[in-house]
Amino acid sequence: MAKIKTFVLNPFQENTYIIYDDTKEAIIVDAGCYTKEEQNAIVSFIEENNLTLKLMVATHGHVDHILGNAFIKSKYDVDFAANPEDSQLIQSASTHAISYGFTIEDVPPIDINLSHGDKIRFGNTTLRVIHTPGHSQGGICLLSEEDNFILAGDTLFRSSIGRADLPGGNYNQLIESIETRLLTLNPDLKVYTGHGEPTTIGWEKENNPFLAKH
């Protein structure tokens, strides 16, 4: 059974996740660690739990979700996986960071392209990639059907949705992605979001003011 550790990092209060199971193999999703203290918190958790990091994944290419990529790549020498439609966002992250008051190293390029329906496997865990463009063109969610959770990035939040006015955003596309690819999933599915508290698909179907009732 997969376990999830949440870190709330950087001034954007972005959720970084480490997913691991009993094999001690792990992946990190949306490495937002920016300060030395935040980097140390990630390293300490990995070391204290004797985890072997196998992969770094981004749900999308906005800078707050990849602030720690260069550090993680340097520290653990793992491949970086993301949807290639956000490759330009990722390549220009250091420029975007300056506009938000950050200074970061160049973000490593994508090593593994993730497309809709692809599978991420580590240990005894399998995550299915769901492409959900709208917040960015390369936005993806990671679904564990076995353990009944999904990492939704900035596509869907509790009682809200991702912004569509950032680079790569498209409001109508975002709504379509949510309604056709997320709200059709198990209502009990736990949703781990890119910012804020977890939710469920069923709760959002009934209560999210941005979404039509289904």
N, C-alpha and C positions, 0 to 999 in steps of 0.2 A: 504493500500500500504506500502510495506517495505521500510525503509530508511536505509542508510548505512553511518556509520561514519568511516573514515580511520585514523589510527594513524601510523606514520612511526617511528619505534622504534629500539633500540639497534644498535650497531656498524654495523650490517649487513643491516641496513636500511630496515627492514622487515615490511611488511604491516599487521597490526592487524586491524580487523574489528569488529565493533559492529553493529549488524543488529537488528532493532526494528520496531514496527509499532504503530498504533494509540492506541492499547491496553496498551502500555507501557511495554509489555513483550519484552525481548531481549535475544540474545545469543552473546557470544564473540567467534570469530574464530581466531585461531593462536595468542594466547596471548604472545606476544614477549616483554612485559614490563620487563625491567631489573633493571633500576635505580629507586630510590625512586621518582624522578621527573616524570618518565614515569608511575609508578604505580599511583601516585597522579592524573595524567592527565586522566587516565582511570576512577578512582573513581569519580573525579569531573564531568566528562561528564555524568556518570550514575546518580549521585545525582542531578545535575542541570536539567536533563530531566526527573526526577522522574521515572527512569526505574527499572524494576524488572528483574534481570538477572536469566535466567532459565537454562542455559546450557553453558558449555565450550567445544568447538570443535577444533580439530587439523586436518588440511588437510593432514599432514604427521608428522613424528616423529623427523625430524632434529631439532637440539637444538635451533636454532635461532627462531623457531616457537613455542617453548614451554618454553621459559625462564621465563615467568610469570605465569606458571600453578600453582606452589605451592602457590604463592601469591593470585591468584584469588580463588583457592580452599579454602584457609584459610579465606579470606575476605567474600566470598559469599556462601560458602558451597554448591556449585553446582556440579552436576555430570560432569565427563569428558568423552567425546565421541570421538572415533577415530577408524580407521580400525585396527583390531587386528594383521595384518601382520607387523605392525610397533611397536608392543608392546616391542620387544627387544631393538629397537632403543630408545624408550621412557625410558625404565628401565635403560639404560646405559647413559642417557643424561648428568648426572653430570660428568661422566668420559670424555665424548666428550667435554663438556664445558671447562674443564681444558686445553685441547689441543688447544683451541681457546682463552685462556686467561681469561675465565670466572670462577667464583665460584658461583654455584647455589645449592640450596637445592635439595634433591632427588625429582624428578618429580612424582606427584601422578600417580598411575596406571590407566589404562582405566576402567571406570565404565560401559560404554555402548559401545558395539561393533557395528560399522557401516559397513554394507556390501552394495554392489552394489544394487541399487533399493530401499534401505531403505528411509524412510521419517523422516525428522526432523520437528516437529510442535511446534510452540509457537505463542501465540496471534492468529491473523488471517493469519499467514504466514506459508507456507509449503516449505521446501527445499528438493529436491531429491538428494540422494547420487549417484554419479557416480564414480566407482572405476577406477582410471587411473594409474596403476603401471608403473614404469619406472624411475622416479626420486627417488622414494623409492617404496618398494613393497606394502606398505599400503597407497599410495597416493590416495586421493579422491578429487573430486570437488563437489560443492554444487550448485544445479541448482534451480532457481526460474522461473518456466515457466510462472506464472502469472505476475510477475514484470519484466521478460525478462532480467535477469542477472545471472551470474555464478561466484562463487568464485573458482578460478582455482589453488590456492596454487602455488607451484613451477613447475607445469606441463607445463604451457604455459605462455609466456611473450609476450609483444609487440616486434615483430620482432625477437623473440628468443624462446628458449625452456629451460626447466630445465636441470641442469647438470645430467649426468648419471655416473659420476665417484666418487660419494659419496656413503656411505654405503647404500646398497639396490638398487643401480642404475643399469639400463640395457638400453642401448641406443635404441636398436631395439624395445624393449617392450614399451619404452616411445613414440617413433614415432607411433607405432601401436595404443597405447592408444589415442593419439591426433587425429590421422586420422580417427579412427573408432568410437570414443566416443565423440569427441568435434567438429571436423569439419563438422560432419553431423547435427549439431544443427542449429537453426535459424541464418542466417548470421548477422542479426541485434542484436544478443545477446551481451550484454555488459559483458566484461570479466574483473573481478577484480583479479589482479595477486598478488602473494606473495611478489614481489618486483617490484618497478617501477610503471609506469602509467597504467591506464586501457586501454583496446583495445576492439575490437569486433571480433567475429568469422569470419565475412566476410573479414575484413581487413587482418587478419592473413592468410586466405586461398589464398589471392591474393598477399601478400607481404612478408610473412615470408620466409626467405631464407633457413630455415631448412626443409620446408615442400614442398612436390610436389604440383603442381597446381591441383585444383579440379574443 
